Amino acid sequence: MSSVNSDAVAQKLMALEGGEDAETFSSGMGAISATLMALLNQGDHMVASADIYGGTYGLLTEEFPRFGISTTMADMRDPASYEAAIQENTKLL
């Protein structure tokens, strides 16, 4: 969904950044949800920092499992925890 204002902002951002396309969202959670749902499919896995916004944490741990998407939380202070969390079906870090 878009509006005249959001389309104008997207066009300006696209021009400023030299991009081919741009999208705008009314909230950070809207942007996060749309991006992750566009990149992940049923059966996919992602690794995320355990120290993330509460709404995002809930999305990854409570909502995504309903769609068959799993998440392992890693410690952002320990790079080895990210490596240990990677699975064969990991699509995003």
PDB file with one MODEL, atoms N, CA, C and O in Angstrom:
MODEL        1
ATOM      1  N   MET A   1       0.844  -1.165   0.000  1.00  0.00           N
ATOM      2  CA  MET A   1       0.000   0.000   0.000  1.00  0.00           C
ATOM      3  C   MET A   1       0.893   1.232   0.000  1.00  0.00           C
ATOM      4  O   MET A   1       1.968   1.253   0.599  1.00  0.00           O
ATOM      5  N   SER A   2       0.426   2.219  -0.669  1.00  0.00           N
ATOM      6  CA  SER A   2       1.213   3.441  -0.716  1.00  0.00           C
ATOM      7  C   SER A   2       0.284   4.639  -0.803  1.00  0.00           C
ATOM      8  O   SER A   2      -0.931   4.509  -0.954  1.00  0.00           O
ATOM      9  N   SER A   3       0.885   5.784  -0.706  1.00  0.00           N
ATOM     10  CA  SER A   3       0.144   7.031  -0.846  1.00  0.00           C
ATOM     11  C   SER A   3       0.970   7.960  -1.724  1.00  0.00           C
ATOM     12  O   SER A   3       2.123   7.669  -2.044  1.00  0.00           O
ATOM     13  N   VAL A   4       0.381   9.059  -2.102  1.00  0.00           N
ATOM     14  CA  VAL A   4       1.115  10.039  -2.906  1.00  0.00           C
ATOM     15  C   VAL A   4       2.371  10.479  -2.166  1.00  0.00           C
ATOM     16  O   VAL A   4       3.435  10.613  -2.771  1.00  0.00           O
ATOM     17  N   ASN A   5       2.253  10.706  -0.855  1.00  0.00           N
ATOM     18  CA  ASN A   5       3.412  11.149  -0.068  1.00  0.00           C
ATOM     19  C   ASN A   5       4.492  10.083   0.009  1.00  0.00           C
ATOM     20  O   ASN A   5       5.670  10.381  -0.187  1.00  0.00           O
ATOM     21  N   SER A   6       4.103   8.834   0.294  1.00  0.00           N
ATOM     22  CA  SER A   6       5.118   7.787   0.412  1.00  0.00           C
ATOM     23  C   SER A   6       5.773   7.512  -0.934  1.00  0.00           C
ATOM     24  O   SER A   6       6.969   7.227  -0.992  1.00  0.00           O
ATOM     25  N   ASP A   7       5.014   7.594  -2.004  1.00  0.00           N
ATOM     26  CA  ASP A   7       5.606   7.417  -3.337  1.00  0.00           C
ATOM     27  C   ASP A   7       6.612   8.525  -3.638  1.00  0.00           C
ATOM     28  O   ASP A   7       7.673   8.260  -4.203  1.00  0.00           O
ATOM     29  N   ALA A   8       6.290   9.756  -3.266  1.00  0.00           N
ATOM     30  CA  ALA A   8       7.201  10.881  -3.497  1.00  0.00           C
ATOM     31  C   ALA A   8       8.483  10.718  -2.688  1.00  0.00           C
ATOM     32  O   ALA A   8       9.576  10.973  -3.192  1.00  0.00           O
ATOM     33  N   VAL A   9       8.349  10.293  -1.437  1.00  0.00           N
ATOM     34  CA  VAL A   9       9.529  10.068  -0.595  1.00  0.00           C
ATOM     35  C   VAL A   9      10.380   8.950  -1.183  1.00  0.00           C
ATOM     36  O   VAL A   9      11.602   9.073  -1.253  1.00  0.00           O
ATOM     37  N   ALA A  10       9.749   7.869  -1.601  1.00  0.00           N
ATOM     38  CA  ALA A  10      10.488   6.749  -2.189  1.00  0.00           C
ATOM     39  C   ALA A  10      11.242   7.190  -3.443  1.00  0.00           C
ATOM     40  O   ALA A  10      12.395   6.806  -3.635  1.00  0.00           O
ATOM     41  N   GLN A  11      10.615   7.977  -4.282  1.00  0.00           N
ATOM     42  CA  GLN A  11      11.269   8.467  -5.499  1.00  0.00           C
ATOM     43  C   GLN A  11      12.472   9.353  -5.167  1.00  0.00           C
ATOM     44  O   GLN A  11      13.508   9.267  -5.826  1.00  0.00           O
ATOM     45  N   LYS A  12      12.336  10.194  -4.155  1.00  0.00           N
ATOM     46  CA  LYS A  12      13.451  11.061  -3.737  1.00  0.00           C
ATOM     47  C   LYS A  12      14.603  10.225  -3.188  1.00  0.00           C
ATOM     48  O   LYS A  12      15.763  10.467  -3.521  1.00  0.00           O
ATOM     49  N   LEU A  13      14.282   9.234  -2.340  1.00  0.00           N
ATOM     50  CA  LEU A  13      15.319   8.361  -1.786  1.00  0.00           C
ATOM     51  C   LEU A  13      16.041   7.600  -2.889  1.00  0.00           C
ATOM     52  O   LEU A  13      17.265   7.475  -2.879  1.00  0.00           O
ATOM     53  N   MET A  14      15.269   7.100  -3.830  1.00  0.00           N
ATOM     54  CA  MET A  14      15.848   6.362  -4.945  1.00  0.00           C
ATOM     55  C   MET A  14      16.820   7.248  -5.725  1.00  0.00           C
ATOM     56  O   MET A  14      17.911   6.807  -6.084  1.00  0.00           O
ATOM     57  N   ALA A  15      16.429   8.481  -5.983  1.00  0.00           N
ATOM     58  CA  ALA A  15      17.291   9.410  -6.714  1.00  0.00           C
ATOM     59  C   ALA A  15      18.538   9.770  -5.909  1.00  0.00           C
ATOM     60  O   ALA A  15      19.641   9.805  -6.455  1.00  0.00           O
ATOM     61  N   LEU A  16      18.367  10.036  -4.620  1.00  0.00           N
ATOM     62  CA  LEU A  16      19.501  10.412  -3.770  1.00  0.00           C
ATOM     63  C   LEU A  16      20.517   9.289  -3.635  1.00  0.00           C
ATOM     64  O   LEU A  16      21.724   9.533  -3.628  1.00  0.00           O
ATOM     65  N   GLU A  17      20.024   8.050  -3.528  1.00  0.00           N
ATOM     66  CA  GLU A  17      20.900   6.904  -3.308  1.00  0.00           C
ATOM     67  C   GLU A  17      21.336   6.224  -4.599  1.00  0.00           C
ATOM     68  O   GLU A  17      22.163   5.313  -4.574  1.00  0.00           O
ATOM     69  N   GLY A  18      20.786   6.660  -5.722  1.00  0.00           N
ATOM     70  CA  GLY A  18      21.141   6.030  -6.992  1.00  0.00           C
ATOM     71  C   GLY A  18      20.582   4.628  -7.117  1.00  0.00           C
ATOM     72  O   GLY A  18      21.155   3.786  -7.809  1.00  0.00           O
ATOM     73  N   GLY A  19      19.468   4.371  -6.454  1.00  0.00           N
ATOM     74  CA  GLY A  19      18.869   3.041  -6.474  1.00  0.00           C
ATOM     75  C   GLY A  19      17.932   2.829  -7.643  1.00  0.00           C
ATOM     76  O   GLY A  19      17.542   3.772  -8.331  1.00  0.00           O
ATOM     77  N   GLU A  20      17.578   1.566  -7.855  1.00  0.00           N
ATOM     78  CA  GLU A  20      16.639   1.213  -8.911  1.00  0.00           C
ATOM     79  C   GLU A  20      15.203   1.278  -8.424  1.00  0.00           C
ATOM     80  O   GLU A  20      14.282   1.441  -9.225  1.00  0.00           O
ATOM     81  N   ASP A  21      15.004   1.153  -7.125  1.00  0.00           N
ATOM     82  CA  ASP A  21      13.667   1.165  -6.547  1.00  0.00           C
ATOM     83  C   ASP A  21      13.804   1.504  -5.069  1.00  0.00           C
ATOM     84  O   ASP A  21      14.890   1.401  -4.498  1.00  0.00           O
ATOM     85  N   ALA A  22      12.718   1.901  -4.464  1.00  0.00           N
ATOM     86  CA  ALA A  22      12.712   2.211  -3.031  1.00  0.00           C
ATOM     87  C   ALA A  22      11.319   1.943  -2.481  1.00  0.00           C
ATOM     88  O   ALA A  22      10.323   2.050  -3.198  1.00  0.00           O
ATOM     89  N   GLU A  23      11.263   1.602  -1.230  1.00  0.00           N
ATOM     90  CA  GLU A  23       9.999   1.397  -0.525  1.00  0.00           C
ATOM     91  C   GLU A  23      10.038   2.210   0.758  1.00  0.00           C
ATOM     92  O   GLU A  23      11.105   2.407   1.339  1.00  0.00           O
ATOM     93  N   THR A  24       8.904   2.672   1.192  1.00  0.00           N
ATOM     94  CA  THR A  24       8.799   3.343   2.484  1.00  0.00           C
ATOM     95  C   THR A  24       7.769   2.601   3.319  1.00  0.00           C
ATOM     96  O   THR A  24       6.838   1.999   2.785  1.00  0.00           O
ATOM     97  N   PHE A  25       7.943   2.649   4.625  1.00  0.00           N
ATOM     98  CA  PHE A  25       7.050   1.979   5.566  1.00  0.00           C
ATOM     99  C   PHE A  25       6.688   2.952   6.667  1.00  0.00           C
ATOM    100  O   PHE A  25       7.437   3.885   6.955  1.00  0.00           O
ATOM    101  N   SER A  26       5.547   2.733   7.277  1.00  0.00           N
ATOM    102  CA  SER A  26       5.096   3.639   8.331  1.00  0.00           C
ATOM    103  C   SER A  26       5.730   3.327   9.680  1.00  0.00           C
ATOM    104  O   SER A  26       5.574   4.093  10.631  1.00  0.00           O
ATOM    105  N   SER A  27       6.452   2.193   9.770  1.00  0.00           N
ATOM    106  CA  SER A  27       7.105   1.845  11.033  1.00  0.00           C
ATOM    107  C   SER A  27       8.312   0.966  10.764  1.00  0.00           C
ATOM    108  O   SER A  27       8.432   0.348   9.706  1.00  0.00           O
ATOM    109  N   GLY A  28       9.195   0.925  11.738  1.00  0.00           N
ATOM    110  CA  GLY A  28      10.352   0.052  11.639  1.00  0.00           C
ATOM    111  C   GLY A  28       9.960  -1.412  11.602  1.00  0.00           C
ATOM    112  O   GLY A  28      10.556  -2.198  10.864  1.00  0.00           O
ATOM    113  N   MET A  29       8.956  -1.789  12.395  1.00  0.00           N
ATOM    114  CA  MET A  29       8.502  -3.180  12.399  1.00  0.00           C
ATOM    115  C   MET A  29       7.897  -3.555  11.054  1.00  0.00           C
ATOM    116  O   MET A  29       8.048  -4.689  10.600  1.00  0.00           O
ATOM    117  N   GLY A  30       7.221  -2.621  10.419  1.00  0.00           N
ATOM    118  CA  GLY A  30       6.685  -2.885   9.084  1.00  0.00           C
ATOM    119  C   GLY A  30       7.798  -3.170   8.096  1.00  0.00           C
ATOM    120  O   GLY A  30       7.698  -4.083   7.277  1.00  0.00           O
ATOM    121  N   ALA A  31       8.862  -2.383   8.178  1.00  0.00           N
ATOM    122  CA  ALA A  31      10.006  -2.570   7.289  1.00  0.00           C
ATOM    123  C   ALA A  31      10.710  -3.893   7.569  1.00  0.00           C
ATOM    124  O   ALA A  31      11.055  -4.626   6.642  1.00  0.00           O
ATOM    125  N   ILE A  32      10.922  -4.194   8.846  1.00  0.00           N
ATOM    126  CA  ILE A  32      11.590  -5.440   9.225  1.00  0.00           C
ATOM    127  C   ILE A  32      10.767  -6.643   8.789  1.00  0.00           C
ATOM    128  O   ILE A  32      11.298  -7.573   8.181  1.00  0.00           O
ATOM    129  N   SER A  33       9.479  -6.632   9.094  1.00  0.00           N
ATOM    130  CA  SER A  33       8.602  -7.755   8.744  1.00  0.00           C
ATOM    131  C   SER A  33       8.565  -7.986   7.240  1.00  0.00           C
ATOM    132  O   SER A  33       8.723  -9.117   6.779  1.00  0.00           O
ATOM    133  N   ALA A  34       8.359  -6.928   6.480  1.00  0.00           N
ATOM    134  CA  ALA A  34       8.272  -7.061   5.022  1.00  0.00           C
ATOM    135  C   ALA A  34       9.578  -7.577   4.427  1.00  0.00           C
ATOM    136  O   ALA A  34       9.565  -8.433   3.543  1.00  0.00           O
ATOM    137  N   THR A  35      10.692  -7.061   4.906  1.00  0.00           N
ATOM    138  CA  THR A  35      11.990  -7.481   4.377  1.00  0.00           C
ATOM    139  C   THR A  35      12.262  -8.946   4.679  1.00  0.00           C
ATOM    140  O   THR A  35      12.652  -9.706   3.792  1.00  0.00           O
ATOM    141  N   LEU A  36      12.058  -9.344   5.934  1.00  0.00           N
ATOM    142  CA  LEU A  36      12.333 -10.730   6.303  1.00  0.00           C
ATOM    143  C   LEU A  36      11.386 -11.701   5.614  1.00  0.00           C
ATOM    144  O   LEU A  36      11.808 -12.772   5.176  1.00  0.00           O
ATOM    145  N   MET A  37      10.114 -11.341   5.513  1.00  0.00           N
ATOM    146  CA  MET A  37       9.155 -12.231   4.851  1.00  0.00           C
ATOM    147  C   MET A  37       9.447 -12.341   3.352  1.00  0.00           C
ATOM    148  O   MET A  37       9.129 -13.359   2.738  1.00  0.00           O
ATOM    149  N   ALA A  38      10.041 -11.317   2.761  1.00  0.00           N
ATOM    150  CA  ALA A  38      10.406 -11.381   1.344  1.00  0.00           C
ATOM    151  C   ALA A  38      11.625 -12.272   1.114  1.00  0.00           C
ATOM    152  O   ALA A  38      11.774 -12.856   0.040  1.00  0.00           O
ATOM    153  N   LEU A  39      12.490 -12.376   2.112  1.00  0.00           N
ATOM    154  CA  LEU A  39      13.733 -13.121   1.957  1.00  0.00           C
ATOM    155  C   LEU A  39      13.680 -14.548   2.476  1.00  0.00           C
ATOM    156  O   LEU A  39      14.480 -15.385   2.058  1.00  0.00           O
ATOM    157  N   LEU A  40      12.749 -14.842   3.380  1.00  0.00           N
ATOM    158  CA  LEU A  40      12.693 -16.153   4.018  1.00  0.00           C
ATOM    159  C   LEU A  40      11.464 -16.937   3.578  1.00  0.00           C
ATOM    160  O   LEU A  40      10.412 -16.365   3.294  1.00  0.00           O
ATOM    161  N   ASN A  41      11.617 -18.255   3.528  1.00  0.00           N
ATOM    162  CA  ASN A  41      10.527 -19.159   3.175  1.00  0.00           C
ATOM    163  C   ASN A  41      10.396 -20.247   4.228  1.00  0.00           C
ATOM    164  O   ASN A  41      11.264 -20.410   5.086  1.00  0.00           O
ATOM    165  N   GLN A  42       9.308 -20.982   4.152  1.00  0.00           N
ATOM    166  CA  GLN A  42       9.099 -22.108   5.054  1.00  0.00           C
ATOM    167  C   GLN A  42      10.312 -23.033   4.962  1.00  0.00           C
ATOM    168  O   GLN A  42      10.783 -23.348   3.869  1.00  0.00           O
ATOM    169  N   GLY A  43      10.805 -23.461   6.113  1.00  0.00           N
ATOM    170  CA  GLY A  43      11.962 -24.338   6.175  1.00  0.00           C
ATOM    171  C   GLY A  43      13.288 -23.611   6.310  1.00  0.00           C
ATOM    172  O   GLY A  43      14.317 -24.245   6.543  1.00  0.00           O
ATOM    173  N   ASP A  44      13.282 -22.293   6.169  1.00  0.00           N
ATOM    174  CA  ASP A  44      14.515 -21.516   6.297  1.00  0.00           C
ATOM    175  C   ASP A  44      14.836 -21.238   7.763  1.00  0.00           C
ATOM    176  O   ASP A  44      13.982 -21.343   8.644  1.00  0.00           O
ATOM    177  N   HIS A  45      16.079 -20.887   7.985  1.00  0.00           N
ATOM    178  CA  HIS A  45      16.592 -20.576   9.321  1.00  0.00           C
ATOM    179  C   HIS A  45      17.363 -19.269   9.243  1.00  0.00           C
ATOM    180  O   HIS A  45      17.984 -18.959   8.226  1.00  0.00           O
ATOM    181  N   MET A  46      17.316 -18.516  10.320  1.00  0.00           N
ATOM    182  CA  MET A  46      18.136 -17.311  10.400  1.00  0.00           C
ATOM    183  C   MET A  46      18.810 -17.238  11.761  1.00  0.00           C
ATOM    184  O   MET A  46      18.346 -17.840  12.730  1.00  0.00           O
ATOM    185  N   VAL A  47      19.898 -16.503  11.823  1.00  0.00           N
ATOM    186  CA  VAL A  47      20.614 -16.255  13.067  1.00  0.00           C
ATOM    187  C   VAL A  47      20.502 -14.763  13.351  1.00  0.00           C
ATOM    188  O   VAL A  47      20.771 -13.932  12.483  1.00  0.00           O
ATOM    189  N   ALA A  48      20.106 -14.436  14.569  1.00  0.00           N
ATOM    190  CA  ALA A  48      19.940 -13.035  14.962  1.00  0.00           C
ATOM    191  C   ALA A  48      20.597 -12.798  16.312  1.00  0.00           C
ATOM    192  O   ALA A  48      20.828 -13.735  17.077  1.00  0.00           O
ATOM    193  N   SER A  49      20.888 -11.561  16.589  1.00  0.00           N
ATOM    194  CA  SER A  49      21.417 -11.183  17.893  1.00  0.00           C
ATOM    195  C   SER A  49      20.324 -11.326  18.942  1.00  0.00           C
ATOM    196  O   SER A  49      19.176 -10.950  18.706  1.00  0.00           O
ATOM    197  N   ALA A  50      20.678 -11.864  20.089  1.00  0.00           N
ATOM    198  CA  ALA A  50      19.714 -11.974  21.185  1.00  0.00           C
ATOM    199  C   ALA A  50      19.362 -10.593  21.737  1.00  0.00           C
ATOM    200  O   ALA A  50      18.342 -10.432  22.407  1.00  0.00           O
ATOM    201  N   ASP A  51      20.194  -9.613  21.461  1.00  0.00           N
ATOM    202  CA  ASP A  51      19.994  -8.252  21.960  1.00  0.00           C
ATOM    203  C   ASP A  51      19.370  -7.382  20.870  1.00  0.00           C
ATOM    204  O   ASP A  51      20.023  -6.498  20.315  1.00  0.00           O
ATOM    205  N   ILE A  52      18.089  -7.647  20.571  1.00  0.00           N
ATOM    206  CA  ILE A  52      17.375  -6.903  19.534  1.00  0.00           C
ATOM    207  C   ILE A  52      16.104  -6.303  20.118  1.00  0.00           C
ATOM    208  O   ILE A  52      15.698  -6.647  21.228  1.00  0.00           O
ATOM    209  N   TYR A  53      15.483  -5.410  19.368  1.00  0.00           N
ATOM    210  CA  TYR A  53      14.226  -4.780  19.764  1.00  0.00           C
ATOM    211  C   TYR A  53      13.197  -5.854  20.122  1.00  0.00           C
ATOM    212  O   TYR A  53      13.080  -6.866  19.430  1.00  0.00           O
ATOM    213  N   GLY A  54      12.461  -5.628  21.198  1.00  0.00           N
ATOM    214  CA  GLY A  54      11.501  -6.609  21.698  1.00  0.00           C
ATOM    215  C   GLY A  54      10.463  -7.037  20.684  1.00  0.00           C
ATOM    216  O   GLY A  54      10.101  -8.213  20.632  1.00  0.00           O
ATOM    217  N   GLY A  55       9.979  -6.109  19.879  1.00  0.00           N
ATOM    218  CA  GLY A  55       9.005  -6.463  18.852  1.00  0.00           C
ATOM    219  C   GLY A  55       9.588  -7.393  17.806  1.00  0.00           C
ATOM    220  O   GLY A  55       8.916  -8.310  17.336  1.00  0.00           O
ATOM    221  N   THR A  56      10.830  -7.157  17.445  1.00  0.00           N
ATOM    222  CA  THR A  56      11.509  -8.025  16.480  1.00  0.00           C
ATOM    223  C   THR A  56      11.767  -9.390  17.097  1.00  0.00           C
ATOM    224  O   THR A  56      11.612 -10.414  16.431  1.00  0.00           O
ATOM    225  N   TYR A  57      12.162  -9.410  18.368  1.00  0.00           N
ATOM    226  CA  TYR A  57      12.389 -10.679  19.068  1.00  0.00           C
ATOM    227  C   TYR A  57      11.107 -11.513  19.051  1.00  0.00           C
ATOM    228  O   TYR A  57      11.147 -12.709  18.766  1.00  0.00           O
ATOM    229  N   GLY A  58       9.982 -10.885  19.353  1.00  0.00           N
ATOM    230  CA  GLY A  58       8.704 -11.592  19.331  1.00  0.00           C
ATOM    231  C   GLY A  58       8.352 -12.100  17.945  1.00  0.00           C
ATOM    232  O   GLY A  58       7.852 -13.216  17.803  1.00  0.00           O
ATOM    233  N   LEU A  59       8.605 -11.301  16.927  1.00  0.00           N
ATOM    234  CA  LEU A  59       8.345 -11.720  15.548  1.00  0.00           C
ATOM    235  C   LEU A  59       9.142 -12.974  15.220  1.00  0.00           C
ATOM    236  O   LEU A  59       8.605 -13.927  14.654  1.00  0.00           O
ATOM    237  N   LEU A  60      10.419 -12.973  15.575  1.00  0.00           N
ATOM    238  CA  LEU A  60      11.295 -14.089  15.230  1.00  0.00           C
ATOM    239  C   LEU A  60      11.035 -15.338  16.053  1.00  0.00           C
ATOM    240  O   LEU A  60      11.178 -16.451  15.546  1.00  0.00           O
ATOM    241  N   THR A  61      10.655 -15.174  17.315  1.00  0.00           N
ATOM    242  CA  THR A  61      10.512 -16.335  18.200  1.00  0.00           C
ATOM    243  C   THR A  61       9.082 -16.826  18.369  1.00  0.00           C
ATOM    244  O   THR A  61       8.867 -17.980  18.742  1.00  0.00           O
ATOM    245  N   GLU A  62       8.098 -15.967  18.100  1.00  0.00           N
ATOM    246  CA  GLU A  62       6.707 -16.366  18.293  1.00  0.00           C
ATOM    247  C   GLU A  62       5.921 -16.466  16.990  1.00  0.00           C
ATOM    248  O   GLU A  62       5.114 -17.381  16.827  1.00  0.00           O
ATOM    249  N   GLU A  63       6.143 -15.550  16.074  1.00  0.00           N
ATOM    250  CA  GLU A  63       5.356 -15.531  14.835  1.00  0.00           C
ATOM    251  C   GLU A  63       5.993 -16.353  13.712  1.00  0.00           C
ATOM    252  O   GLU A  63       5.305 -17.141  13.063  1.00  0.00           O
ATOM    253  N   PHE A  64       7.277 -16.182  13.479  1.00  0.00           N
ATOM    254  CA  PHE A  64       7.915 -16.895  12.376  1.00  0.00           C
ATOM    255  C   PHE A  64       7.811 -18.413  12.486  1.00  0.00           C
ATOM    256  O   PHE A  64       7.649 -19.074  11.460  1.00  0.00           O
ATOM    257  N   PRO A  65       7.898 -19.001  13.690  1.00  0.00           N
ATOM    258  CA  PRO A  65       7.736 -20.454  13.761  1.00  0.00           C
ATOM    259  C   PRO A  65       6.396 -20.942  13.194  1.00  0.00           C
ATOM    260  O   PRO A  65       6.308 -22.069  12.707  1.00  0.00           O
ATOM    261  N   ARG A  66       5.368 -20.114  13.251  1.00  0.00           N
ATOM    262  CA  ARG A  66       4.073 -20.497  12.673  1.00  0.00           C
ATOM    263  C   ARG A  66       4.164 -20.644  11.158  1.00  0.00           C
ATOM    264  O   ARG A  66       3.342 -21.329  10.550  1.00  0.00           O
ATOM    265  N   PHE A  67       5.155 -20.006  10.548  1.00  0.00           N
ATOM    266  CA  PHE A  67       5.362 -20.084   9.105  1.00  0.00           C
ATOM    267  C   PHE A  67       6.492 -21.053   8.746  1.00  0.00           C
ATOM    268  O   PHE A  67       6.918 -21.122   7.593  1.00  0.00           O
ATOM    269  N   GLY A  68       6.969 -21.795   9.738  1.00  0.00           N
ATOM    270  CA  GLY A  68       8.035 -22.758   9.496  1.00  0.00           C
ATOM    271  C   GLY A  68       9.406 -22.134   9.334  1.00  0.00           C
ATOM    272  O   GLY A  68      10.290 -22.723   8.712  1.00  0.00           O
ATOM    273  N   ILE A  69       9.590 -20.937   9.892  1.00  0.00           N
ATOM    274  CA  ILE A  69      10.881 -20.249   9.842  1.00  0.00           C
ATOM    275  C   ILE A  69      11.473 -20.255  11.246  1.00  0.00           C
ATOM    276  O   ILE A  69      10.842 -19.784  12.192  1.00  0.00           O
ATOM    277  N   SER A  70      12.680 -20.788  11.381  1.00  0.00           N
ATOM    278  CA  SER A  70      13.301 -20.878  12.700  1.00  0.00           C
ATOM    279  C   SER A  70      14.414 -19.849  12.847  1.00  0.00           C
ATOM    280  O   SER A  70      15.019 -19.410  11.868  1.00  0.00           O
ATOM    281  N   THR A  71      14.665 -19.478  14.095  1.00  0.00           N
ATOM    282  CA  THR A  71      15.694 -18.489  14.414  1.00  0.00           C
ATOM    283  C   THR A  71      16.518 -18.980  15.588  1.00  0.00           C
ATOM    284  O   THR A  71      15.973 -19.489  16.567  1.00  0.00           O
ATOM    285  N   THR A  72      17.819 -18.828  15.492  1.00  0.00           N
ATOM    286  CA  THR A  72      18.717 -19.077  16.612  1.00  0.00           C
ATOM    287  C   THR A  72      19.286 -17.733  17.031  1.00  0.00           C
ATOM    288  O   THR A  72      19.779 -16.968  16.203  1.00  0.00           O
ATOM    289  N   MET A  73      19.212 -17.456  18.323  1.00  0.00           N
ATOM    290  CA  MET A  73      19.748 -16.206  18.853  1.00  0.00           C
ATOM    291  C   MET A  73      21.217 -16.401  19.216  1.00  0.00           C
ATOM    292  O   MET A  73      21.585 -17.384  19.858  1.00  0.00           O
ATOM    293  N   ALA A  74      22.045 -15.456  18.798  1.00  0.00           N
ATOM    294  CA  ALA A  74      23.478 -15.511  19.065  1.00  0.00           C
ATOM    295  C   ALA A  74      23.881 -14.310  19.918  1.00  0.00           C
ATOM    296  O   ALA A  74      23.156 -13.319  20.009  1.00  0.00           O
ATOM    297  N   ASP A  75      25.036 -14.422  20.530  1.00  0.00           N
ATOM    298  CA  ASP A  75      25.576 -13.356  21.375  1.00  0.00           C
ATOM    299  C   ASP A  75      26.439 -12.438  20.519  1.00  0.00           C
ATOM    300  O   ASP A  75      27.499 -12.847  20.046  1.00  0.00           O
ATOM    301  N   MET A  76      25.991 -11.192  20.316  1.00  0.00           N
ATOM    302  CA  MET A  76      26.718 -10.289  19.422  1.00  0.00           C
ATOM    303  C   MET A  76      28.115  -9.952  19.932  1.00  0.00           C
ATOM    304  O   MET A  76      28.933  -9.423  19.180  1.00  0.00           O
ATOM    305  N   ARG A  77      28.401 -10.252  21.203  1.00  0.00           N
ATOM    306  CA  ARG A  77      29.742 -10.008  21.747  1.00  0.00           C
ATOM    307  C   ARG A  77      30.684 -11.164  21.448  1.00  0.00           C
ATOM    308  O   ARG A  77      31.887 -11.075  21.693  1.00  0.00           O
ATOM    309  N   ASP A  78      30.124 -12.264  20.910  1.00  0.00           N
ATOM    310  CA  ASP A  78      30.913 -13.464  20.666  1.00  0.00           C
ATOM    311  C   ASP A  78      30.709 -13.946  19.228  1.00  0.00           C
ATOM    312  O   ASP A  78      29.759 -14.680  18.956  1.00  0.00           O
ATOM    313  N   PRO A  79      31.588 -13.543  18.307  1.00  0.00           N
ATOM    314  CA  PRO A  79      31.429 -13.950  16.908  1.00  0.00           C
ATOM    315  C   PRO A  79      31.337 -15.466  16.722  1.00  0.00           C
ATOM    316  O   PRO A  79      30.676 -15.937  15.796  1.00  0.00           O
ATOM    317  N   ALA A  80      31.988 -16.220  17.585  1.00  0.00           N
ATOM    318  CA  ALA A  80      31.939 -17.679  17.468  1.00  0.00           C
ATOM    319  C   ALA A  80      30.527 -18.214  17.685  1.00  0.00           C
ATOM    320  O   ALA A  80      30.181 -19.276  17.168  1.00  0.00           O
ATOM    321  N   SER A  81      29.711 -17.487  18.447  1.00  0.00           N
ATOM    322  CA  SER A  81      28.341 -17.954  18.674  1.00  0.00           C
ATOM    323  C   SER A  81      27.517 -17.882  17.388  1.00  0.00           C
ATOM    324  O   SER A  81      26.597 -18.675  17.190  1.00  0.00           O
ATOM    325  N   TYR A  82      27.851 -16.931  16.518  1.00  0.00           N
ATOM    326  CA  TYR A  82      27.172 -16.858  15.215  1.00  0.00           C
ATOM    327  C   TYR A  82      27.570 -18.046  14.350  1.00  0.00           C
ATOM    328  O   TYR A  82      26.723 -18.683  13.721  1.00  0.00           O
ATOM    329  N   GLU A  83      28.858 -18.335  14.325  1.00  0.00           N
ATOM    330  CA  GLU A  83      29.338 -19.470  13.537  1.00  0.00           C
ATOM    331  C   GLU A  83      28.712 -20.772  14.028  1.00  0.00           C
ATOM    332  O   GLU A  83      28.319 -21.619  13.227  1.00  0.00           O
ATOM    333  N   ALA A  84      28.622 -20.925  15.346  1.00  0.00           N
ATOM    334  CA  ALA A  84      28.044 -22.141  15.916  1.00  0.00           C
ATOM    335  C   ALA A  84      26.552 -22.264  15.622  1.00  0.00           C
ATOM    336  O   ALA A  84      26.022 -23.374  15.575  1.00  0.00           O
ATOM    337  N   ALA A  85      25.876 -21.148  15.425  1.00  0.00           N
ATOM    338  CA  ALA A  85      24.429 -21.159  15.202  1.00  0.00           C
ATOM    339  C   ALA A  85      24.043 -21.438  13.751  1.00  0.00           C
ATOM    340  O   ALA A  85      22.884 -21.744  13.469  1.00  0.00           O
ATOM    341  N   ILE A  86      24.993 -21.337  12.837  1.00  0.00           N
ATOM    342  CA  ILE A  86      24.687 -21.538  11.417  1.00  0.00           C
ATOM    343  C   ILE A  86      24.333 -22.997  11.157  1.00  0.00           C
ATOM    344  O   ILE A  86      25.024 -23.915  11.600  1.00  0.00           O
ATOM    345  N   GLN A  87      23.236 -23.183  10.426  1.00  0.00           N
ATOM    346  CA  GLN A  87      22.761 -24.512  10.051  1.00  0.00           C
ATOM    347  C   GLN A  87      22.773 -24.635   8.529  1.00  0.00           C
ATOM    348  O   GLN A  87      23.000 -23.655   7.820  1.00  0.00           O
ATOM    349  N   GLU A  88      22.531 -25.829   8.046  1.00  0.00           N
ATOM    350  CA  GLU A  88      22.510 -26.060   6.599  1.00  0.00           C
ATOM    351  C   GLU A  88      21.466 -25.187   5.895  1.00  0.00           C
ATOM    352  O   GLU A  88      21.662 -24.781   4.750  1.00  0.00           O
ATOM    353  N   ASN A  89      20.358 -24.902   6.583  1.00  0.00           N
ATOM    354  CA  ASN A  89      19.264 -24.135   5.977  1.00  0.00           C
ATOM    355  C   ASN A  89      19.276 -22.650   6.373  1.00  0.00           C
ATOM    356  O   ASN A  89      18.281 -21.953   6.171  1.00  0.00           O
ATOM    357  N   THR A  90      20.389 -22.165   6.932  1.00  0.00           N
ATOM    358  CA  THR A  90      20.486 -20.757   7.324  1.00  0.00           C
ATOM    359  C   THR A  90      20.547 -19.875   6.079  1.00  0.00           C
ATOM    360  O   THR A  90      21.375 -20.083   5.192  1.00  0.00           O
ATOM    361  N   LYS A  91      19.655 -18.888   6.033  1.00  0.00           N
ATOM    362  CA  LYS A  91      19.591 -17.972   4.895  1.00  0.00           C
ATOM    363  C   LYS A  91      20.039 -16.561   5.254  1.00  0.00           C
ATOM    364  O   LYS A  91      20.484 -15.814   4.382  1.00  0.00           O
ATOM    365  N   LEU A  92      19.927 -16.187   6.528  1.00  0.00           N
ATOM    366  CA  LEU A  92      20.251 -14.818   6.946  1.00  0.00           C
ATOM    367  C   LEU A  92      20.999 -14.813   8.263  1.00  0.00           C
ATOM    368  O   LEU A  92      20.760 -15.646   9.137  1.00  0.00           O
ATOM    369  N   LEU A  93      21.903 -13.867   8.389  1.00  0.00           N
ATOM    370  CA  LEU A  93      22.563 -13.598   9.674  1.00  0.00           C
ATOM    371  C   LEU A  93      22.186 -12.197  10.080  1.00  0.00           C
ATOM    372  O   LEU A  93      22.614 -11.723  11.132  1.00  0.00           O
TER     373      LEU A  93
ENDMDL
END
